[in-house]
Amino acid sequence: MAAVLTWVAQRRVMLTDQGEQLGKELAQAQAEVARPAAAAAAGRCPARGTSAPPSAAEHAEEALERIAAEVAPRLA
């Protein structure tokens, strides 16, 4: 019985440590997601190197360019 209680106590400590580590990782991931969103809200788009986020037309144009680049070699 004492062995089971010892195991449970050790397991609890291990799971508490894992929970703390996962909490830190979650906070880091949330910060990474928040940075681009904050940049877009501020009118900047660092991924594209422009001062404004892309318009719907620009998104569509970029998507069509990617599709054309993928399909063209298959058609040749």
C-alpha positions as CSV (number, residue, x, y, z in Angstrom):
1,M,0.0,0.0,0.0
2,A,2.8,2.4,0.8
3,A,4.4,1.7,-2.6
4,V,1.2,2.7,-4.3
5,L,0.9,5.9,-2.3
6,T,4.6,6.7,-3.1
7,W,4.0,6.1,-6.8
8,V,0.9,8.3,-6.8
9,A,2.7,11.1,-5.0
10,Q,5.6,10.9,-7.5
11,R,3.2,10.8,-10.4
12,R,1.4,13.8,-9.1
13,V,4.7,15.8,-8.9
14,M,5.6,14.7,-12.4
15,L,2.3,15.7,-13.8
16,T,2.4,19.0,-12.0
17,D,5.8,19.8,-13.6
18,Q,4.5,18.7,-17.0
19,G,1.4,21.0,-16.6
20,E,3.6,23.9,-15.7
21,Q,5.8,23.3,-18.8
22,L,2.8,23.0,-21.1
23,G,1.4,26.2,-19.6
24,K,4.7,28.0,-20.5
25,E,4.6,26.5,-24.0
26,L,1.0,27.6,-24.5
27,A,1.8,31.1,-23.4
28,Q,4.7,31.2,-25.9
29,A,2.5,29.9,-28.7
30,Q,-0.2,32.5,-27.9
31,A,2.4,35.3,-28.0
32,E,3.6,34.1,-31.4
33,V,0.1,34.1,-32.7
34,A,-0.7,37.5,-31.2
35,R,2.3,39.3,-32.8
36,P,1.1,39.0,-36.4
37,A,-2.4,39.8,-35.4
38,A,-1.3,42.9,-33.6
39,A,0.9,43.9,-36.5
40,A,-2.0,43.5,-38.9
41,A,-4.3,45.5,-36.6
42,A,-1.6,48.3,-36.5
43,G,-1.6,48.3,-40.3
44,R,1.7,46.5,-40.8
45,C,2.3,43.1,-42.4
46,P,5.9,42.1,-41.6
47,A,5.6,38.8,-43.5
48,R,5.0,40.6,-46.8
49,G,7.3,43.6,-46.0
50,T,4.5,46.0,-46.7
51,S,2.8,48.7,-44.7
52,A,-0.7,47.2,-45.0
53,P,-2.2,43.7,-45.0
54,P,-3.0,42.2,-48.4
55,S,-6.4,42.9,-50.0
56,A,-8.7,40.1,-51.1
57,A,-7.7,40.7,-54.7
58,E,-4.0,40.4,-53.7
59,H,-4.8,37.1,-51.9
60,A,-6.6,35.8,-54.9
61,E,-3.8,36.8,-57.2
62,E,-1.1,35.2,-55.0
63,A,-3.2,32.0,-54.8
64,L,-3.6,31.9,-58.6
65,E,0.1,32.4,-59.1
66,R,0.9,29.5,-56.7
67,I,-1.6,27.3,-58.4
68,A,-0.2,28.2,-61.9
69,A,3.3,27.4,-60.7
70,E,2.2,24.0,-59.4
71,V,0.1,23.0,-62.4
72,A,2.3,24.4,-65.3
73,P,5.1,21.7,-64.9
74,R,2.5,19.0,-65.0
75,L,1.0,20.3,-68.3
76,A,4.3,20.5,-70.0
